[in-house]
Amino acid sequence: MDFDREKFKKLVHYICEQASGLDFGSTKLNKCLWFSDTIAYLKLGRSITGERYVKRQFGPVAFDILPAQRELVDEGKIAVGAPDAEYDNWDFMVQKKADASDFTQDEIGIIQQVIHFVCCEHTARSISTLTHDRVWKLAEVGEDIPYEAMFIARLGEIDEHDVSWAKRELAGG
């Protein structure tokens, strides 16, 4: 899927609206975007927005997040509050109702589950730690993390049984 800039902006706006009143800031916004797009990719065979995600120090980050935020502010849809001094975590205030008409029911379901998981079951620190999985560890800082890499994250740990099986297979049975 090609990147759909307008749908990405609508997703940012929608997440900000739906997470209003919850423990929510820039860290959790980035995690909601990441999980929404990657879970959609795994469940639906395509991401919601086609956005690129890159490795940053605290996990995957949407490549276009800052320009999208600026545009949403310029359009009067959100306002951005001063960052939290300890974590540099920006707050978002929704100024206009979000337009969710471009999202399918399946996408809305995924987004809602992700918002609940990220905002209600995690702190910014714990959700950041969770995104430091094997996919994130394999990438270099600033490198794109392709959606296909999420299949690696779903694999279990390799144990001695797996190694023995692989050696037998390589030896011809």
Beta strands, then each sheet from edge to edge (+ up, - down):
strand 1: 53-56
strand 2: 59-62
strand 3: 78-80
strand 4: 92-94
sheet 1: 1+ 2-
sheet 2: 3+ 4-
end
